[in-house]
C-alpha cells in the first residue's frame, strides 16, 4: 500500500514539475495558496519523501514487488 501511495505522490510531483517547466505554473502552489503556504509545503515534503521511498523500488527484486502488489 505504501508503494502505491508513494507512486501516486511521485506522479503528482512529476506533473507539477512538468507544468512548472512547460508553463511556469505551480499547480500545487496555485491550489493551496502559494509556495509558502503550510499546506503546499506539506505536500511538497510528502512528494519528496515519496520520491525517496520510490528509490527503494530500484533495488528490490521484481518478485518482491509483484508479490506486494498482489496482496
N, C-alpha and C positions, 0 to 999 in steps of 0.2 A: 504494500500500500504506500509506503514511504517513497518507493521508487517512482510510482505513478504521480504522486503529488509533486515530487521534485521535478519530474519531467514536464508537467503542466506549467510549473513556475518558470522553468528554463525557457519553455516556448513563449510564455508571456514576455519574459525578458528579451528574447530574441526579436519578437515582433516590435517591442518598444524601441529597441536599438535600431531596428530597420526603419522605423518611422522617423527616428532622430536623424539617421544617416541620409535618408532619401528626402525628407520633407522638413527637417529641422523642427520637428514637432514631438514633444514628450507626452505620450498618451497618459502614462501613469500620473505625471505631474498635473496634466490638464484635468484628469478625473478627480484628483484628490487634493487640489488646492495649491499646486506648485511643488517644486522640488524640495523646498524646505519644510513643507507640512509634515507633521508627525506620521500621518497615515502613509504618505508617499515614502518616507524614509523607512518605515516598517516594511513596506512592500519591496523596496529596493534591497533591504537587508535579507528578507526571505528569499528573494530571487538569487542573491549572491550565495546564501547558504545552500540552496538547492543546486546551484552550479557546482559547488564544492562536493556535495553529496554525489552528483552525477559523475564526477571524476572516478568514483569507485566502480562505476559500471564498466569502465575501460579495462579494469584489472580482474574482473570476475570471469569465471568460466561460463560459457554460453549455457550449459546445462543448469547452472545455479540460477541464472536469470529466468530461463523458461520455467523452471520449477517454481519459482516465486510468483510468477505471473499467473500460473495455473491455479494456485491456491486461492 
